[in-house]
C-alpha cells in the first residue's frame, strides 16, 4: 500500500508535470502560428472551466457546488491570485524563454517556505533543508538579480508572489470544500480576470494544431495542474508540495529540447541536475517529516 505522504508527493509531481506542459504548448502556439499568449490563456482557461465543471457534475451532480456556500470569498480570492499568477507567467514568456522563465519562477520557494512557516507553522526538518538548499543552488545558477530583461523579471515575480499566496492559503481553504469544486470557481474567476486583460489584443486564427494545443493546455493547466496540487495538500504540507513542484523547470527543459529543438546552455543543464537531485532528496527525507 502506498504511504499517505507518498501519495501527496506523487500528486504534487503530477501537478508540476501538467503545469510544465502548458508552457511548452503555449510556446509552440506562439512560435508556430504567432498565437498571442494572453489570448491562448483565455481559451485554455475556458476549456479548463468546462473540464472542471464536468468533473463536478459527473461526480456530485449540481448539488456538488453547494459546499462552497459560506466560502465563496475564499474561491474568489483564490481565483484572483491564481488568475494573475498564471497571466503573469504567460506575459513573462513575451520577454524570457520558457526554461529561464520557469527556473527564475523557482524563487517562489523562498516565499512559500516563509509564508508556510509564518501562517501555517510548517517547518522543514534538517534532511529536508538539505534538499531545499540543493534546489536553491539550481535556481540561483540563473543569477536572478542579474536578469537581463527586468520587465519580464518584474512581471514574473508579481505572478510568483500571487501564486505563492494562493498556494499557501489553499492549504486552509481546501479543508472546507472538495478540490474539484474549488477548481471550478477558481477557473471561473481567473477566466474573467484574464479575459478582461485580453480585450483589445490581436485574435490570431486557429489551425488544427492550435486547437489541439489549446484543448490540451486547458485540461493540463487550469484543470489537472490545479486539481492535483489541491489534492496533494490533503496529504502533505503546503511547503513540501511547493518544494516538489521545483521539478517543473526540468520537465520544461526536456520538452523544449526534444520537441522544440532548443539547445540547452551549460547553466540550464546544471540547474536541471540540481533541481532533480534536490527533489529526489526531498522525497527520500519524507518519512522523517511531519505531514
N, C-alpha and C positions, 0 to 999 in steps of 0.2 A: 504494500500500500504506500502511495506517495505521501510523504510528510506534509502536513498542512502548510508549513513555511515554504517548502519547495514548490508547492502549487502556486503560491504567491509570486515566487521568482520566475516561474515559467510564464505566468500571465504577464508579468512586467516585461519580460523579454519579448513576448509576442506583441505587446503594445509598442515597444521600441522598434521592432521589425516593421510593423504596419505603418508607423509614423515615418520611418526612413523611406519606405517605398513611395509614399505620396510625394515626397520632394523630388525623387528621381522621375516620377511620372510628370510632374509639373514642368521640370526642366525639359523633358522630352517634348511636351506640347509646345513649349515656348520656342525651342530651337528648331523643331521640325516644321511648325506652322505659324510661328510668331504669335502664339496664343497668349494674351495678356494674363499675367499671374493672378491678378485680383479677380478678373472675370472667370478664370479657371477655378478659383477657390469658391466663387458664388455657386457655380454649377455643382461642384463637388459637395458643398455643404447641403445643397438641395437633395442630392442623391443620398447623402448620409442621413438626413432628416427622414426621408421616406423609408430607408432601411431600418433605422432605429424604431420608427413608428410601427412598421410591420412586425418587428420583433415583439414589441409590447402587445400589439393587437392579437397576434397568434398565441402568445404565452399567457396573457392575462385578460384579454378582451378589453372593451372600452373602460371597464372599471379599474383597469390597471393604472390609470392616471390619477385615481382618487388619492392614493397615499401622499401625493405631493401637496395636498392642501395643508396650509399652515407652514409650508417650507418653500413656497414659490419664490420668496426673496432670495433663498439660497440658490435656486436654479437660475434666477435672473442674474445674480452676481457671478455665478459660475460661468454662465453663457457669455457675459460681457468680458470677463477676464480671459477666458479661453478663446473667444472670438477675436479679441485684439492680439492675443499671443500668436494665434495661427496666422492672422493677417500680417503681423509684423515680420514673421518668419518668411512669408511669401514675398513681401516687399523687399526684404533684405536680399532675396535672390536676384533682384534687379541690380544689386551693387556688388555681391560676393558670389563666388561659385559655391555649389551645393556642399562640397566637402569642407571648405573653410567655414561656411555658414554654420553647419551642424556642429563642427568642432568648437567654434567660438561660443556657440549656444550652451556648451557644457559648463560655462561659467555659472550657469544657473544652479549648479550643485552647491556652490557656496551659499546662495540664497536659501536653497532647500534645507541644508543642514542647519543654518542659523534659525530659520523660521520653525523648523520641526523641534529644535531644542527649546526655543522660546515659547511657542504656542502649544505644542503637544508634549513637551517634556520628554522627547525622544533623545536617547544618547547612543552613540556608537561605542562598541567595546574596543579593546586595544587591537585585536586582529582586524576588525572592520576598518579601523583608522588606517591600517597599512594599505588595504585595498583602496581606500579613499585617496591616500597620498599618491599611489601609483596612477590613479585616474587623473589627479591634479597635474601630475607630470606630463601625461599625454596631452592634456588640454593646453598647458602653458607652452608647449612647443610652438604654438602659433603666435606667441607673444601678443596677446590681445591688446596690451597697452600701446603696441606699435601698429595697430590695424591700419592698413593703407587707406581704406575707404571709411572715413569717420562717420559719414552719413549712414552708410549701411550698418556700421557697428552700433551707432546710437539707436537706430530703429530696432535692430535685433535685440539690444539689451532691454528696451522697453517691453518687448514681447516676452523676453525671458523672465523678467520680473513679474509680469502679469500671469504667465503660466505657472510660475512658482507659487504665487499667492493662491491661484486656483487649485493646484495640486495639493497644497498643504491644507487648505480649507476643505477640500473634498473628503479628506480622511474623517472629518467630523460630519459633513453634510450627508455622506453616503449612508450613515448609520440610520437616518430617518426614512430612507426610501431605497428601492432597488436600483442598481446601477443602470439597467436598461431604461427605466422611467426617467431618471435624471438626465440621461443622454438625449432623450427626445427634446426635452425643454432646453437643454444646453444648446443643441444644434439649431433649434428654432430661433433663440435669441442671437446666437452667433451669425446665423444667416441674415437676419435683419440688419445687424451691425455692418457686416461686410457688404451687403447689397447697397446700403446707403453710401458706403465709401466708393463703390464701383460706378455710381452714376456719373455719366459724362466721359467715362473711359471707353476706348475703342472696343467694339464687339467683333472679334475675328470670326471667320466662317468655320463651321465644323467639317471635319473629314471623318471617315470611318475610324481611323486610328485615334483621333482626338476623342471621339465618342467613347471608345473603349477605355482610353486613359482617364477620362472624367468619371466614368462609372466605377472603374477600379479604384480611383482615388477616393471617391465618395464612400465606398464600402470600407476601404482600408483605413482612411483617415478619420473623418467625422464619426464613423460608426465603430469599427473594431479597435482603432488606436485608443480612443477614449474609454470604450466599454471594458477592454482588457485591463486598463490601468485602474479603473474604479473597482473592478472585481479583485485585482491584486491587493487593493487596500483593505479588503475584507480579511486578508491572511497575513499581511506583513505591514510594518510601519511605513509611513509616508517617506521618511528619509531613505529607507532601504529600497523602496520601489523606485525612487528617483535615481539612486546610485545605479540600480540595474539598468535604467534607461540610458546610461552613458555608453552603452554598446551601439547606440544608433548611428554615430558617425562612421563606425566600422562597416555597417551594412550599406550606408550611402556610398562609402568609398569603394566597396567591392562591386556594387551595381554600376556605378559610374565607370569603373574600369572595364567591366565585362560588356555592358550594353551601350554605353555612351562613348567608349573608346578613349577615355581620359587617361593620360599617362601621369601617374602619381609623382609628386615631389618627394624628396627624401624625408622631410619632416612629416608628410602625410602618412608615409609607411610607418615611421617610428611612433607617431601618435596612435595609429591603429593598433600597433602591437601593445603599447602601454595600456590603452583603453580596454583591450581584450584581456590582458593579464590582470588588471585591476578588477574587472568584472568577475572573472572566474575566482579570484582570491576572495572576493566578497561572498560569492556563493559558498565556497568552502568554509567560510567563517560563520555561516548562518547557524549551525547547531548550538553555538555558544551564545547566540544573540537572544535578546528578549523580543518576542514578536507579539 
